[in-house]
Structures are given as structure tokens and as C-alpha cells.
């Protein structure tokens, strides 16, 4: 083994340019794998996190009928407790579940604001301010003013929406909405905060107001359009779902309400798991492309060293040793190239993770319903670096079996005669 290793190292320096090209090809492919995996992880994590925070929670409870018309934001199918007695008891019992950290009621409704030129359509979100600040990133996106306070006729709006209305923090705005009884109501609020969000929905269409104020003006006391359950982490959702359904069933509300995990509330989120699996195959394919260079290099070496290989066989070097010799040569190139690629890919990923990749222009035509941030921040992780390094080293070494087996099968007498 020491002899074979020394010979392999010596052979690598015979044709330095070939070795260098092979190592660079491997390094580049592994660099791409590290960066691509960090980018995909960042995209998935950002999209899932935004969806959970602003749409579904970890688990979402809504009325069965509301689910069928959710895009219309109807108010006549509320979540109003187990038997219509109000939300308090329902929230208390759900909060008692071991893995539930918060139960967040939201009241979402369609609204209008009249300007001198047009009627602007927007969405009102009645919320408990403290819960929203604790659960979402909204505090970081409040660039001016503050969050609304319970009991006050206050709203917080997105920057683009305020610009469209020609209003700012401190101004008053009259908002029109249909109540739960179908009548039109108009209420004047003070704008106390401005949001600057990368999400089109929050920046251009949504305004926040206190939940109690939304319930009052819409005649929906102790009601909401949805309850969001928040657990310690989203991995607990599969085991928490049956518990939530059991609580509803035990209180006679199992057939009325629909309990959905966050993946069930969006086709896009459900596809993320599929996309992650597909990308894992793509990573392997990227490394295989680099293997073509290594395999080609070793095949050329085998062709050029036929006489030498024959002499080694004639002197007693067994076919398995010749096989091992070329595997070591390819493995060394694979390890060095993978190490260089993993390190450079990590440096690139960490840099881009700070600056982000802006797709604002490309996503301008997307519907506000899609909670996709146009700025993607790749995620750097030691796991991704190790994954790419191991993938590169193993795949390249295995690929070297092709030329190595070819060399091992050479008959010493024929090889020496042909050489």
C-alpha cells in the first residue's frame, strides 16, 4: 500500500497541467453545489417562513365553508368557538396542548379607500399586536411610527400603499368595508405606522388594525376568520395535527372546522419538498460532469502508460494493486478538488448571504397572493459544505473505477508488446 500511494503521488506530477485541469473542474462543480444548495435552502426557508408567519401559522383552523371561498374573504363563516360561544374558551383549550406556544386569531376582510381619482381595494388584517410582533418579522419592517394598539382606531400600512393614497404617518384615512351582515360601514382611522416589506402583499395591499376594532366595526364580537397555532418548530406539525383535531371533535366542532398543516394551505409550499429532492439529484449530476474530465484524463494516462502497466504486472504487481493505484490517483484529485471547491463555495455563499440576490423586477408581475420575497439570501451552513465535499470526493473516486478497471485488465505481455 505505501508503495502504491507513493507511485500514485509521483504519477500525479508527471502531467501537471492535466492534473490541474481535473482538480479545477472538480473544484468548480463542488463550488456550484455548495452555492446552489445554500441558495435553494435560502429560497425554501424564506418562502416557508413568510407563508407560516403571514398566512398559515404552523396549523390553521378555519370554517369548512370559509375554506371554499377563502379568496373572497367572506365574513359569514367565522371561527367563533366550539358552539358559537366565542373564541376565548377555544383558544384556552388549544393553548393547553403541550406543543402549542401561541394561538393567534386574525380577522381578514376586504376594504376600500376612496381617493380623488379611484377606489383603492385593499385587505384589512385585524390582529392582536403583541402576538404579531412576537410571531412575525413585522417589527423589523416597521420603518416609521409604531404598531397599532388595542382599543385604538389606528392602522399600519405598507409604503407602496401609502404612496398610492398620498398619505403618511400621522394622517387620517376613512376605510369602507362590508360588515358580517352585508351592510357598508365607513370608519376613520389614524395612520400610526409605515411598513417597508419585500412582500408585495404587505407593502401594497394590507393594512393592520387592532383585532377588537375590526370585530367592532364588522359586528363580529369574539370572532375571527382564522386561528393560527404556533408550535416550537414546524417539525412538530405531524404529531400536533391529530391532537388539535381531537380537541375540536371532543367539543363538537370536528365537522365544522377544517384543521390544516402549513403545507396543506399552499400548493407552492407542498412542492418545496419535491423541489428539494429534485435538486439533490441535480447536485450529483453537476459533480458527474466534472468526473468526465477526470475519467478522460485517466483514460489518456492508461493509454500512454500501457507498457509501464505491463511491466508492473510482469514484476508481480497484482491487478487489484493496479486498480488501487488509479483509484488513489483519481481519489486524490477528487479530495483536493472537492476541498478547494467546498472552501471557495462557502466563501461565495457567505458573501452573497449578506448581500442577497434581488429578483424584484422579475417578480413584479406575480400576484400579491404569492408570499415570495423577491430578495433571496442563500443560507450558509457547515452541513452544506461537508455535504458538497463528501459528494465530490466519493462520486469522483467511484467514477475513476472506469479507467482503473481498464488498466487492471491489461495483460502484461500484450501491454508490453503494444507499448
Residue, then its C-alpha position, 0 to 999 in steps of 0.5 A: x500500500x505505501x508503495x502504491x500511494x507513493x507511485x500514485x503521488x509521483x504519477x500525479x506530477x508527471x502531467x501537471x497541467x492535466x492534473x490541474x485541469x481535473x482538480x479545477x473542474x472538480x473544484x468548480x462543480x463542488x463550488x456550484x453545489x455548495x452555492x446552489x444548495x445554500x441558495x435553494x435552502x435560502x429560497x425554501x426557508x424564506x418562502x416557508x417562513x413568510x407563508x407560516x408567519x403571514x398566512x398559515x401559522x404552523x396549523x390553521x383552523x378555519x370554517x369548512x365553508x370559509x375554506x371554499x371561498x377563502x379568496x373572497x374573504x367572506x365574513x359569514x363563516x367565522x371561527x367563533x368557538x366550539x358552539x358559537x360561544x366565542x373564541x376565548x374558551x377555544x383558544x384556552x383549550x388549544x393553548x393547553x396542548x403541550x406543543x402549542x406556544x401561541x394561538x393567534x386569531x386574525x380577522x381578514x376582510x376586504x376594504x376600500x379607500x376612496x381617493x380623488x381619482x379611484x377606489x383603492x381595494x385593499x385587505x384589512x388584517x385585524x390582529x392582536x399586536x403583541x402576538x404579531x410582533x412576537x410571531x412575525x418579522x413585522x417589527x423589523x419592517x416597521x420603518x416609521x411610527x409604531x404598531x397599532x394598539x388595542x382599543x385604538x382606531x389606528x392602522x399600519x400600512x405598507x409604503x407602496x400603499x401609502x404612496x398610492x393614497x398620498x398619505x403618511x404617518x400621522x394622517x387620517x384615512x376613512x376605510x369602507x368595508x362590508x360588515x358580517x351582515x352585508x351592510x357598508x360601514x365607513x370608519x376613520x382611522x389614524x395612520x400610526x405606522x409605515x411598513x417597508x416589506x419585500x412582500x408585495x402583499x404587505x407593502x401594497x395591499x394590507x393594512x393592520x388594525x387592532x383585532x377588537x376594532x375590526x370585530x367592532x366595526x364588522x359586528x363580529x364580537x369574539x370572532x375571527x376568520x382564522x386561528x393560527x397555532x404556533x408550535x416550537x418548530x414546524x417539525x412538530x406539525x405531524x404529531x400536533x395535527x391529530x391532537x388539535x383535531x381531537x380537541x375540536x371533535x371532543x367539543x363538537x366542532x370536528x365537522x365544522x372546522x377544517x384543521x390544516x398543516x402549513x403545507x396543506x394551505x399552499x400548493x407552492x409550499x407542498x412542492x418545496x419538498x419535491x423541489x428539494x429532492x429534485x435538486x439533490x439529484x441535480x447536485x450529483x449530476x453537476x459533480x458527474x460532469x466534472x468526473x468526465x474530465x477526470x475519467x478522460x484524463x485517466x483514460x489518456x494516462x492508461x493509454x500512454x502508460x500501457x507498457x509501464x502497466x505491463x511491466x508492473x504486472x510482469x514484476x508481480x504487481x497484482x491487478x487489484x494493486x493496479x486498480x488501487x493505484x488509479x483509484x488513489x490517483x483519481x481519489x486524490x484529485x477528487x479530495x483536493x478538488x472537492x476541498x478547494x471547491x467546498x472552501x471557495x463555495x462557502x466563501x461565495x455563499x457567505x458573501x452573497x448571504x449578506x448581500x442577497x440576490x434581488x429578483x424584484x423586477x422579475x417578480x413584479x408581475x406575480x400576484x400579491x397572493x404569492x408570499x415570495x420575497x423577491x430578495x433571496x439570501x442563500x443560507x450558509x451552513x457547515x452541513x452544506x459544505x461537508x455535504x458538497x465535499x463528501x459528494x465530490x470526493x466519493x462520486x469522483x473516486x467511484x467514477x475513476x473505477x472506469x479507467x482503473x478497471x481498464x488498466x487492471x485488465x491489461x495483460x502484461x505481455x500484450x501491454x508490453x508488446x503494444x507499448 
